[in-house]
């Protein structure tokens, strides 16, 4: 059974530092995610504002906006990244304006879940690299590795 998979998404987050409270935004990095949604005309799948309450009752000390999630091509990270940026490529000037107005980081997040030996292909074509260069976007990998499950006879 094929379990290994990956997905990608684009994220805007407050520039921040880690202290005894966790990740804390720099003052200029605090933004309202609704403003980002209106500016870009893209609905996020996840967002929160500085001061919003987490599930555990603590407060977020940074802002976050995440959209353009892609899981096409179960193991093809390059195709997923292309799918993630397809609606953002014509918004580079807006992304630059957002970066000038707020102290934020842009990230293309790659999230592979690997079971056993099967691994996703990770490659980045010129179009992805150019988008990242022009917008100051970094690429991060949040990898989950699991042993291949062995059926027990019990």
N, CA and C atoms as an extended XYZ file, in Angstrom:
462
Properties=species:S:1:pos:R:3:atomname:S:1:resname:S:1:resid:I:1 pbc="F F F"
N         0.842       -1.181        0.000 N   UNK     1
C         0.000        0.000        0.000 CA  UNK     1
C         0.887        1.243        0.000 C   UNK     1
N         0.562        2.206       -0.865 N   UNK     2
C         1.336        3.436       -0.960 CA  UNK     2
C         0.916        4.398        0.134 C   UNK     2
N         1.826        4.670        1.053 N   UNK     3
C         1.528        5.594        2.146 CA  UNK     3
C         2.337        6.875        2.047 C   UNK     3
N         3.565        6.763        1.550 N   UNK     4
C         4.422        7.943        1.468 CA  UNK     4
C         3.751        8.988        0.594 C   UNK     4
N         3.759       10.225        1.061 N   UNK     5
C         3.149       11.311        0.311 CA  UNK     5
C         3.801       12.621        0.725 C   UNK     5
N         3.468       13.677        0.013 N   UNK     6
C         3.960       14.996        0.376 CA  UNK     6
C         2.945       16.041       -0.067 C   UNK     6
N         3.058       17.217        0.526 N   UNK     7
C         2.279       18.364        0.078 CA  UNK     7
C         3.105       19.612        0.316 C   UNK     7
N         2.734       20.688       -0.374 N   UNK     8
C         3.434       21.964       -0.229 CA  UNK     8
C         2.405       23.064       -0.001 C   UNK     8
N         2.872       24.174        0.553 N   UNK     9
C         2.028       25.360        0.674 CA  UNK     9
C         2.910       26.594        0.830 C   UNK     9
N         2.296       27.771        0.644 N   UNK    10
C         2.975       29.050        0.784 CA  UNK    10
C         2.524       29.686        2.084 C   UNK    10
N         3.481       30.215        2.833 N   UNK    11
C         3.173       30.777        4.142 CA  UNK    11
C         3.799       32.159        4.302 C   UNK    11
N         3.046       33.044        4.945 N   UNK    12
C         3.551       34.353        5.339 CA  UNK    12
C         3.504       34.382        6.857 C   UNK    12
N         4.628       34.640        7.480 N   UNK    13
C         4.679       34.660        8.942 CA  UNK    13
C         5.483       35.834        9.453 C   UNK    13
N         5.144       36.263       10.646 N   UNK    14
C         5.886       37.348       11.291 CA  UNK    14
C         7.340       36.958       11.464 C   UNK    14
N         8.254       37.881       11.169 N   UNK    15
C         9.636       37.648       11.589 CA  UNK    15
C         9.611       37.678       13.101 C   UNK    15
N        10.348       36.783       13.703 N   UNK    16
C        10.218       36.618       15.141 CA  UNK    16
C        11.506       36.065       15.732 C   UNK    16
N        11.540       36.060       17.061 N   UNK    17
C        12.641       35.425       17.780 CA  UNK    17
C        12.034       34.488       18.822 C   UNK    17
N        12.825       33.526       19.219 N   UNK    18
C        12.365       32.581       20.235 CA  UNK    18
C        12.872       33.052       21.593 C   UNK    18
N        11.960       33.152       22.545 N   UNK    19
C        12.345       33.449       23.928 CA  UNK    19
C        11.629       32.469       24.850 C   UNK    19
N        11.570       32.753       26.135 N   UNK    20
C        10.975       31.824       27.093 CA  UNK    20
C         9.482       31.589       26.846 C   UNK    20
N         8.833       32.445       26.055 N   UNK    21
C         7.411       32.284       25.743 CA  UNK    21
C         7.184       31.526       24.445 C   UNK    21
N         8.251       31.265       23.704 N   UNK    22
C         8.144       30.629       22.397 CA  UNK    22
C         8.505       31.617       21.311 C   UNK    22
N         7.875       31.476       20.157 N   UNK    23
C         8.138       32.352       19.018 CA  UNK    23
C         7.382       33.662       19.220 C   UNK    23
N         8.113       34.783       19.231 N   UNK    24
C         7.522       36.093       19.486 CA  UNK    24
C         7.858       37.024       18.324 C   UNK    24
N         6.817       37.609       17.711 N   UNK    25
C         6.997       38.477       16.553 CA  UNK    25
C         7.688       39.770       16.926 C   UNK    25
N         8.506       40.253       15.993 N   UNK    26
C         9.008       41.614       16.099 CA  UNK    26
C         7.810       42.533       15.874 C   UNK    26
N         7.838       43.700       16.475 N   UNK    27
C         6.681       44.606       16.425 CA  UNK    27
C         6.203       44.882       14.997 C   UNK    27
N         7.122       45.116       14.083 N   UNK    28
C         6.735       45.413       12.698 CA  UNK    28
C         6.222       44.190       11.950 C   UNK    28
N         6.405       42.997       12.520 N   UNK    29
C         5.969       41.766       11.862 CA  UNK    29
C         4.542       41.378       12.170 C   UNK    29
N         3.894       42.099       13.059 N   UNK    30
C         2.518       41.765       13.423 CA  UNK    30
C         1.590       42.291       12.328 C   UNK    30
N         0.790       41.406       11.763 N   UNK    31
C        -0.133       41.792       10.694 CA  UNK    31
C        -1.462       41.091       10.898 C   UNK    31
N        -2.489       41.633       10.274 N   UNK    32
C        -3.809       41.014       10.313 CA  UNK    32
C        -3.927       40.114        9.079 C   UNK    32
N        -4.111       38.817        9.250 N   UNK    33
C        -4.215       37.913        8.106 CA  UNK    33
C        -5.343       38.289        7.136 C   UNK    33
N        -6.401       38.901        7.642 N   UNK    34
C        -7.494       39.320        6.756 CA  UNK    34
C        -7.019       40.369        5.758 C   UNK    34
N        -6.079       41.211        6.168 N   UNK    35
C        -5.516       42.209        5.253 CA  UNK    35
C        -4.751       41.530        4.116 C   UNK    35
N        -4.024       40.471        4.441 N   UNK    36
C        -3.266       39.724        3.425 CA  UNK    36
C        -4.231       39.063        2.446 C   UNK    36
N        -5.304       38.474        2.984 N   UNK    37
C        -6.309       37.825        2.147 CA  UNK    37
C        -6.919       38.827        1.172 C   UNK    37
N        -7.260       40.014        1.655 N   UNK    38
C        -7.848       41.045        0.791 CA  UNK    38
C        -6.843       41.515       -0.257 C   UNK    38
N        -5.607       41.748        0.148 N   UNK    39
C        -4.591       42.227       -0.792 CA  UNK    39
C        -4.321       41.227       -1.914 C   UNK    39
N        -4.155       39.950       -1.543 N   UNK    40
C        -3.789       38.933       -2.527 CA  UNK    40
C        -4.993       38.328       -3.243 C   UNK    40
N        -6.191       38.446       -2.641 N   UNK    41
C        -7.373       37.826       -3.237 CA  UNK    41
C        -7.302       36.317       -3.224 C   UNK    41
N        -6.610       35.771       -2.240 N   UNK    42
C        -6.447       34.319       -2.098 CA  UNK    42
C        -6.902       33.939       -0.696 C   UNK    42
N        -7.766       32.942       -0.602 N   UNK    43
C        -8.281       32.492        0.685 CA  UNK    43
C        -7.270       31.533        1.334 C   UNK    43
N        -6.851       31.799        2.577 N   UNK    44
C        -5.920       30.884        3.248 CA  UNK    44
C        -6.650       29.636        3.750 C   UNK    44
N        -5.900       28.556        3.910 N   UNK    45
C        -6.480       27.375        4.549 CA  UNK    45
C        -6.214       27.410        6.057 C   UNK    45
N        -5.291       28.300        6.467 N   UNK    46
C        -4.965       28.453        7.886 CA  UNK    46
C        -4.421       29.859        8.101 C   UNK    46
N        -4.851       30.489        9.191 N   UNK    47
C        -4.297       31.794        9.542 CA  UNK    47
C        -4.639       32.110       10.989 C   UNK    47
N        -3.816       32.968       11.575 N   UNK    48
C        -4.124       33.503       12.891 CA  UNK    48
C        -3.438       34.843       13.054 C   UNK    48
N        -3.953       35.609       13.971 N   UNK    49
C        -3.437       36.938       14.262 CA  UNK    49
C        -2.695       36.901       15.588 C   UNK    49
N        -1.742       37.785       15.731 N   UNK    50
C        -1.062       37.960       17.011 CA  UNK    50
C        -2.144       38.166       18.078 C   UNK    50
N        -2.068       37.396       19.154 N   UNK    51
C        -3.028       37.528       20.249 CA  UNK    51
C        -4.203       36.575       20.175 C   UNK    51
N        -4.407       35.900       19.034 N   UNK    52
C        -5.478       34.905       18.963 CA  UNK    52
C        -5.173       33.769       19.938 C   UNK    52
N        -6.222       33.107       20.407 N   UNK    53
C        -6.068       32.020       21.368 CA  UNK    53
C        -5.870       30.692       20.651 C   UNK    53
N        -4.852       29.949       21.092 N   UNK    54
C        -4.581       28.603       20.575 CA  UNK    54
C        -5.562       27.611       21.202 C   UNK    54
N        -5.582       26.386       20.679 N   UNK    55
C        -6.427       25.329       21.242 CA  UNK    55
C        -6.097       25.052       22.702 C   UNK    55
N        -4.810       25.213       23.080 N   UNK    56
C        -4.395       24.922       24.459 CA  UNK    56
C        -4.625       26.099       25.407 C   UNK    56
N        -5.212       27.185       24.898 N   UNK    57
C        -5.516       28.346       25.737 CA  UNK    57
C        -4.455       29.430       25.748 C   UNK    57
N        -3.262       29.126       25.283 N   UNK    58
C        -2.218       30.160       25.219 CA  UNK    58
C        -2.490       31.065       24.018 C   UNK    58
N        -1.763       32.167       23.949 N   UNK    59
C        -1.954       33.144       22.874 CA  UNK    59
C        -0.854       33.013       21.827 C   UNK    59
N        -1.232       33.184       20.559 N   UNK    60
C        -0.231       33.282       19.505 CA  UNK    60
C         0.507       34.599       19.676 C   UNK    60
N         1.825       34.560       19.614 N   UNK    61
C         2.651       35.758       19.741 CA  UNK    61
C         3.271       36.145       18.402 C   UNK    61
N         2.665       35.677       17.326 N   UNK    62
C         3.071       36.012       15.964 CA  UNK    62
C         1.859       35.813       15.052 C   UNK    62
N         1.907       36.431       13.879 N   UNK    63
C         0.843       36.287       12.890 CA  UNK    63
C         1.264       35.263       11.840 C   UNK    63
N         0.282       34.596       11.238 N   UNK    64
C         0.564       33.567       10.238 CA  UNK    64
C        -0.575       33.537        9.218 C   UNK    64
N        -0.219       33.300        7.958 N   UNK    65
C        -1.178       33.159        6.864 CA  UNK    65
C        -0.627       32.093        5.937 C   UNK    65
N        -1.415       31.053        5.646 N   UNK    66
C        -0.943       29.952        4.802 CA  UNK    66
C        -2.005       29.607        3.756 C   UNK    66
N        -1.574       29.477        2.497 N   UNK    67
C        -2.506       29.203        1.402 CA  UNK    67
C        -1.813       28.426        0.294 C   UNK    67
N        -2.591       28.133       -0.742 N   UNK    68
C        -2.087       27.483       -1.950 CA  UNK    68
C        -1.474       26.110       -1.663 C   UNK    68
N        -2.164       25.339       -0.836 N   UNK    69
C        -1.717       23.981       -0.506 CA  UNK    69
C        -1.896       23.073       -1.724 C   UNK    69
N        -0.885       22.258       -1.999 N   UNK    70
C        -0.948       21.335       -3.133 CA  UNK    70
C        -0.451       19.949       -2.736 C   UNK    70
N        -1.208       18.946       -3.145 N   UNK    71
C        -0.757       17.561       -2.938 CA  UNK    71
C        -0.859       16.763       -4.235 C   UNK    71
N        -0.830       17.485       -5.382 N   UNK    72
C        -0.869       16.773       -6.663 CA  UNK    72
C         0.408       15.944       -6.809 C   UNK    72
N         0.356       14.882       -7.548 N   UNK    73
C         1.545       14.070       -7.780 CA  UNK    73
C         2.154       13.603       -6.468 C   UNK    73
N         1.500       12.735       -5.807 N   UNK    74
C         1.806       12.234       -4.465 CA  UNK    74
C         3.261       12.369       -4.021 C   UNK    74
N         4.227       12.160       -4.916 N   UNK    75
C         5.646       12.207       -4.542 CA  UNK    75
C         6.446       13.214       -5.363 C   UNK    75
N         5.782       14.082       -6.102 N   UNK    76
C         6.470       15.012       -6.995 CA  UNK    76
C         6.446       16.421       -6.404 C   UNK    76
N         7.450       16.732       -5.589 N   UNK    77
C         7.514       18.018       -4.897 CA  UNK    77
C         7.618       19.178       -5.885 C   UNK    77
N         8.363       19.000       -6.971 N   UNK    78
C         8.488       20.070       -7.952 CA  UNK    78
C         7.119       20.431       -8.536 C   UNK    78
N         6.329       19.433       -8.909 N   UNK    79
C         4.983       19.696       -9.445 CA  UNK    79
C         4.111       20.375       -8.393 C   UNK    79
N         4.254       19.958       -7.137 N   UNK    80
C         3.488       20.575       -6.061 CA  UNK    80
C         3.893       22.035       -5.857 C   UNK    80
N         5.192       22.316       -5.886 N   UNK    81
C         5.666       23.706       -5.752 CA  UNK    81
C         5.152       24.557       -6.906 C   UNK    81
N         5.174       24.033       -8.117 N   UNK    82
C         4.649       24.776       -9.271 CA  UNK    82
C         3.164       25.064       -9.072 C   UNK    82
N         2.430       24.093       -8.565 N   UNK    83
C         1.006       24.277       -8.303 CA  UNK    83
C         0.798       25.315       -7.196 C   UNK    83
N         1.648       25.299       -6.181 N   UNK    84
C         1.551       26.249       -5.072 CA  UNK    84
C         1.777       27.683       -5.535 C   UNK    84
N         2.729       27.901       -6.434 N   UNK    85
C         3.045       29.282       -6.831 CA  UNK    85
C         2.247       29.782       -8.038 C   UNK    85
N         1.460       28.914       -8.677 N   UNK    86
C         0.797       29.315       -9.924 CA  UNK    86
C        -0.072       30.559       -9.756 C   UNK    86
N        -0.762       30.720       -8.628 N   UNK    87
C        -1.607       31.893       -8.400 CA  UNK    87
C        -0.849       33.037       -7.740 C   UNK    87
N         0.390       32.804       -7.383 N   UNK    88
C         1.200       33.840       -6.721 CA  UNK    88
C         2.166       34.528       -7.685 C   UNK    88
N         2.484       33.868       -8.799 N   UNK    89
C         3.480       34.406       -9.739 CA  UNK    89
C         3.084       35.771      -10.284 C   UNK    89
N         1.791       36.015      -10.469 N   UNK    90
C         1.361       37.318      -10.991 CA  UNK    90
C         1.134       38.329       -9.866 C   UNK    90
N         1.507       37.983       -8.635 N   UNK    91
C         1.337       38.862       -7.478 CA  UNK    91
C         2.673       39.229       -6.830 C   UNK    91
N         3.751       39.078       -7.579 N   UNK    92
C         5.083       39.344       -7.029 CA  UNK    92
C         5.196       40.785       -6.539 C   UNK    92
N         4.668       41.749       -7.300 N   UNK    93
C         4.754       43.144       -6.850 CA  UNK    93
C         3.965       43.353       -5.555 C   UNK    93
N         2.812       42.715       -5.417 N   UNK    94
C         2.044       42.797       -4.170 CA  UNK    94
C         2.803       42.155       -3.009 C   UNK    94
N         3.430       41.025       -3.273 N   UNK    95
C         4.209       40.352       -2.218 CA  UNK    95
C         5.375       41.232       -1.772 C   UNK    95
N         5.999       41.929       -2.722 N   UNK    96
C         7.085       42.845       -2.359 CA  UNK    96
C         6.552       43.991       -1.500 C   UNK    96
N         5.365       44.513       -1.840 N   UNK    97
C         4.752       45.586       -1.045 CA  UNK    97
C         4.438       45.118        0.375 C   UNK    97
N         3.914       43.905        0.490 N   UNK    98
C         3.604       43.351        1.819 CA  UNK    98
C         4.882       43.255        2.638 C   UNK    98
N         5.952       42.802        1.987 N   UNK    99
C         7.230       42.660        2.690 CA  UNK    99
C         7.791       44.013        3.117 C   UNK    99
N         7.547       45.047        2.325 N   UNK   100
C         7.989       46.390        2.698 CA  UNK   100
C         7.174       46.943        3.867 C   UNK   100
N         5.873       46.638        3.869 N   UNK   101
C         4.982       47.162        4.908 CA  UNK   101
C         5.158       46.433        6.233 C   UNK   101
N         5.345       45.125        6.180 N   UNK   102
C         5.451       44.307        7.387 CA  UNK   102
C         6.807       43.601        7.409 C   UNK   102
N         7.245       43.247        8.585 N   UNK   103
C         8.475       42.482        8.752 CA  UNK   103
C         8.085       41.005        8.760 C   UNK   103
N         7.989       40.410        7.553 N   UNK   104
C         7.490       39.039        7.420 CA  UNK   104
C         8.482       38.166        6.670 C   UNK   104
N         8.279       36.875        6.821 N   UNK   105
C         9.030       35.869        6.069 CA  UNK   105
C         8.066       35.149        5.149 C   UNK   105
N         8.530       34.821        3.943 N   UNK   106
C         7.772       33.992        3.016 CA  UNK   106
C         8.445       32.628        2.961 C   UNK   106
N         7.627       31.594        2.984 N   UNK   107
C         8.143       30.226        2.965 CA  UNK   107
C         7.295       29.367        2.041 C   UNK   107
N         7.959       28.579        1.209 N   UNK   108
C         7.287       27.439        0.586 CA  UNK   108
C         7.633       26.264        1.480 C   UNK   108
N         6.614       25.714        2.112 N   UNK   109
C         6.806       24.598        3.046 CA  UNK   109
C         6.515       23.289        2.318 C   UNK   109
N         7.446       22.370        2.440 N   UNK   110
C         7.301       21.028        1.880 CA  UNK   110
C         7.122       20.078        3.049 C   UNK   110
N         6.055       19.279        3.012 N   UNK   111
C         5.758       18.385        4.132 CA  UNK   111
C         5.637       16.947        3.614 C   UNK   111
N         6.759       16.218        3.595 N   UNK   112
C         6.686       14.808        3.211 CA  UNK   112
C         6.473       13.913        4.433 C   UNK   112
N         5.648       12.895        4.241 N   UNK   113
C         5.487       11.829        5.235 CA  UNK   113
C         6.002       10.569        4.568 C   UNK   113
N         7.106       10.048        5.088 N   UNK   114
C         7.807        8.948        4.444 CA  UNK   114
C         7.645        7.681        5.278 C   UNK   114
N         7.188        6.626        4.618 N   UNK   115
C         7.027        5.317        5.258 CA  UNK   115
C         7.982        4.350        4.583 C   UNK   115
N         8.828        3.706        5.373 N   UNK   116
C         9.762        2.741        4.818 CA  UNK   116
C        10.797        3.412        3.930 C   UNK   116
N        11.052        2.805        2.777 N   UNK   117
C        12.134        3.258        1.892 CA  UNK   117
C        11.678        4.228        0.808 C   UNK   117
N        10.381        4.305        0.551 N   UNK   118
C         9.887        5.160       -0.528 CA  UNK   118
C        10.116        6.631       -0.184 C   UNK   118
N        10.618        7.415       -1.148 N   UNK   119
C        10.925        8.818       -0.884 CA  UNK   119
C        10.416        9.696       -2.002 C   UNK   119
N         9.933       10.908       -1.651 N   UNK   120
C         9.506       11.839       -2.692 CA  UNK   120
C        10.704       12.414       -3.436 C   UNK   120
N        10.476       12.805       -4.686 N   UNK   121
C        11.490       13.472       -5.484 CA  UNK   121
C        11.423       14.953       -5.162 C   UNK   121
N        12.551       15.543       -4.751 N   UNK   122
C        12.588       16.969       -4.453 CA  UNK   122
C        13.539       17.649       -5.413 C   UNK   122
N        12.966       18.464       -6.276 N   UNK   123
C        13.749       19.245       -7.210 CA  UNK   123
C        13.042       20.565       -7.442 C   UNK   123
N        13.796       21.574       -7.857 N   UNK   124
C        13.222       22.905       -8.039 CA  UNK   124
C        13.696       23.458       -9.372 C   UNK   124
N        12.754       23.699      -10.279 N   UNK   125
C        13.122       24.226      -11.589 CA  UNK   125
C        13.380       25.730      -11.511 C   UNK   125
N        13.795       26.303      -12.633 N   UNK   126
C        14.148       27.728      -12.671 CA  UNK   126
C        12.987       28.630      -12.280 C   UNK   126
N        11.769       28.245      -12.647 N   UNK   127
C        10.597       29.068      -12.343 CA  UNK   127
C        10.360       29.165      -10.830 C   UNK   127
N        10.528       28.075      -10.127 N   UNK   128
C        10.380       28.072       -8.667 CA  UNK   128
C        11.494       28.900       -8.035 C   UNK   128
N        12.715       28.681       -8.492 N   UNK   129
C        13.866       29.418       -7.946 CA  UNK   129
C        13.721       30.910       -8.209 C   UNK   129
N        13.269       31.282       -9.410 N   UNK   130
C        13.086       32.695       -9.731 CA  UNK   130
C        12.013       33.325       -8.837 C   UNK   130
N        10.889       32.631       -8.640 N   UNK   131
C         9.839       33.144       -7.755 CA  UNK   131
C        10.397       33.371       -6.351 C   UNK   131
N        11.134       32.401       -5.848 N   UNK   132
C        11.713       32.523       -4.508 CA  UNK   132
C        12.696       33.687       -4.435 C   UNK   132
N        13.506       33.834       -5.457 N   UNK   133
C        14.488       34.924       -5.492 CA  UNK   133
C        13.796       36.287       -5.515 C   UNK   133
N        12.824       36.442       -6.390 N   UNK   134
C        12.152       37.733       -6.556 CA  UNK   134
C        11.339       38.146       -5.329 C   UNK   134
N        10.842       37.179       -4.588 N   UNK   135
C         9.991       37.482       -3.429 CA  UNK   135
C        10.712       37.308       -2.097 C   UNK   135
N        11.933       36.802       -2.120 N   UNK   136
C        12.638       36.543       -0.867 CA  UNK   136
C        12.040       35.376       -0.102 C   UNK   136
N        11.542       34.401       -0.836 N   UNK   137
C        10.912       33.219       -0.238 CA  UNK   137
C        11.950       32.138        0.018 C   UNK   137
N        11.901       31.542        1.200 N   UNK   138
C        12.764       30.395        1.486 CA  UNK   138
C        11.958       29.113        1.280 C   UNK   138
N        12.659       28.018        1.166 N   UNK   139
C        12.032       26.705        1.054 CA  UNK   139
C        12.417       25.918        2.297 C   UNK   139
N        11.422       25.404        2.997 N   UNK   140
C        11.665       24.621        4.199 CA  UNK   140
C        11.014       23.249        4.045 C   UNK   140
N        11.581       22.263        4.716 N   UNK   141
C        11.056       20.906        4.684 CA  UNK   141
C        10.725       20.484        6.112 C   UNK   141
N         9.478       20.114        6.328 N   UNK   142
C         8.996       19.608        7.612 CA  UNK   142
C         8.705       18.128        7.404 C   UNK   142
N         9.727       17.290        7.620 N   UNK   143
C         9.690       15.889        7.228 CA  UNK   143
C         9.270       14.972        8.379 C   UNK   143
N         8.408       14.029        8.036 N   UNK   144
C         7.971       13.006        8.986 CA  UNK   144
C         8.383       11.652        8.419 C   UNK   144
N         9.169       10.900        9.179 N   UNK   145
C         9.672        9.609        8.721 CA  UNK   145
C         9.157        8.534        9.670 C   UNK   145
N         8.550        7.516        9.089 N   UNK   146
C         7.963        6.425        9.867 CA  UNK   146
C         8.539        5.094        9.386 C   UNK   146
N         8.653        4.133       10.298 N   UNK   147
C         9.070        2.800        9.828 CA  UNK   147
C         7.932        2.196        9.009 C   UNK   147
N         8.295        1.341        8.071 N   UNK   148
C         7.267        0.661        7.303 CA  UNK   148
C         6.528       -0.271        8.254 C   UNK   148
N         5.224       -0.206        8.207 N   UNK   149
C         4.426       -1.043        9.125 CA  UNK   149
C         4.550       -2.508        8.737 C   UNK   149
N         4.690       -3.354        9.746 N   UNK   150
C         4.763       -4.796        9.544 CA  UNK   150
C         3.486       -5.380       10.126 C   UNK   150
N         2.806       -6.166        9.322 N   UNK   151
C         1.575       -6.793        9.786 CA  UNK   151
C         1.892       -7.826       10.868 C   UNK   151
N         1.193       -7.736       11.987 N   UNK   152
C         1.410       -8.724       13.042 CA  UNK   152
C         0.390       -9.839       12.883 C   UNK   152
N         0.748      -11.011       13.281 N   UNK   153
C        -0.120      -12.179       13.162 CA  UNK   153
C        -1.053      -12.333       14.356 C   UNK   153
N        -1.109      -11.318       15.195 N   UNK   154
C        -1.930      -11.422       16.402 CA  UNK   154
C        -3.350      -11.009       16.139 C   UNK   154
